[in-house]
């Protein structure tokens, strides 16, 4: 069960461009957090350790870490590791059947993955006409490749697995509107679920009721 205190709200995406790109160099680390976004860390050089869920992984240049939606993760201190970070908003998958799919966490030395990341960040650096279209196209190609070659079917959904489709969105909505009167009925309707399912799963996942969480905010 992820702690609600460790939820990270990802900044708003640029309109119609649900991809965030960052290059990281030098002394780096980040603490435990989770979000509904899919995050990919492609290491170009150096060594480090990354923790995802209940496992930890040693990584080096050429390795990819895939942080699946709602997965708690953090990176240990390292002063030599350099990596590309790509964060995909859930809306990136809104027009494709990506429900209940997970990707293997550690992918070692895959030349196609390296090629995709180099092309994506080259497009982002040069920013030629249509570069956003090129980035989205290459990101789709990368995710299709990962799905085909490293995908893990989730099988039958538990309440927590099913909740991953709407839970992050509910948290984001609450964080933006907690100073207002929030109707649980209206909140549930946004995600096409019942109020009773919403309140039950929220309590199961975070150990507090929605009303208590809003009051604490």
Buried (B, 14 or more C-beta within 10 A) or exposed (E): EBEBEBBBEBEEBEEEEBBBBEEBEEEBEBEBBBBBBBBBBBBBEBEBBBBBBEEEBEBEBBBBBBBBBBBBBBBBEBEEBBBBBBBBBBEBBEEEEBEBBBBEBBBEEBEEBBEBBBBBBBBBEEEEEEBBEBBBBBBBBBBEBBBEEBBEEBEEEEEBBBBBBBBBBBBBBBEEEEEEEBEBEEBBEEBEBEBEBBBBBBBEBBEBEBEEBBEEE
